[in-house]
Structures are given as structure tokens and as C-alpha cells.
């Protein structure tokens, strides 16, 4: 078992399991009742021969967004979201200075953790504490679509919105907002190119939401 995998097993897994996440390798996934997901994972950076340098990050993936991303896939065959894959919003698990690889640098270097032979326990304890006190509560907060929408309207580092705001507004409200409100938002959608079918896809989804004609 690699030092990073051991760190994840000993210090990360208990925190995430207690919060309801399911583990697969270095990835932890939580799916709520409406199908929205949060995925947390770890990525190593081979930048220091004397240490294991890694980042920990999470992605928030609402189910309407994932349906849009996989719109060309056969029904029910979409893969699960990846820890560092497409999402509406992403955030980083920031290390305290004593566990950071480059504590005095700006982003993205400031978000990297460092694991060495002499700091395994302190690094693991710091990571577990940040997850328990900051990251997990933030993820649970963002799995409420109204909270997620507010965060996307006013993102603050280390959280980053990955999708244009108008599209976020539509995707997060398409399940329950009145159709005329969604149509008003669609009027402001900027096309990403001649093959962009977001507007047509949204209108099709509106007619079948909740499994019935709208």
C-alpha cells in the first residue's frame, strides 16, 4: 500500500464513512435523495522526490447536470462522476501551513499537501480535522440546490464554479421552477457553438420532468 493510500485508509476513510460517503480507492461518493452527488478524491503531484505531494478536492454534480453531460448515452448507462471530472462546482481541501507543500505560495500551489516519512501522523490528523470541521459540512451544505445556487452566484476561493451562471440557474431549477421562468432564463443562454443543444435539451426535459408531461 502506498503512503498516500495508507493515509487515506487510516485518516480519511473513518471521517467520510461517518458522513455517509462510500469509498472506492481514493474516491469518496455521497448521493442524496434527488440523485445529486458529491465526489471527493485525491491526486498526487510528482514534484518533490522527498515527499508525497497531493491535493484533495471535491466536485458537486447535480443530477440534471449529469443528465446533460451524458445526454447522448443510452438511458441508465451513464458512468459515475469522477473525483476530478465534470461538475458544476469544485472545491479544494486546504492544508494548514504545517501540512502544506508550499505554504507561502498562491493558488494552485497553496492547496497541495505534503506527506513525508517524518510527518505521517500530523499530516493525517490535520487532514482528518479539516475534512471533519470544514469540508464535509461545506459539501453537505452545497448538496442543497438553493445553497449551491447561492454559492455559484458568488463563488469564493477555494471554491470555483465550472459552468456559466445562467446554465447553472437553469440546471438547478429545472426540476421545480415554473416553465415560464426557465424559458426566461433560456433567452439569456449564450451558445457555445453550432452543436450546442442545451436549449433544446432543457425544453425536452421540461416536458418530461417528474416522469410526466409538464
Secondary structure, 3 states (H helix, E strand, C coil): CCHHHHHHHHHHHHHHHHCCCEEECCEEEEECCCCCEEEEEEEEECCCCCCEEEEEEEEEECHHHHHHHCCCCCCCCCCCCCCCCCCCEEEECCCCHHHECCCCCCCCHHHCEEECCCCHHHHHHHHHHHHHHHHHHHHHHHCCHHHHHHHHHCCCCCEEECCCHHHHHHHHHCCCCCHHHHHHHHCCCCCCCCCCCHHHHHHHHHHHHHHCCC
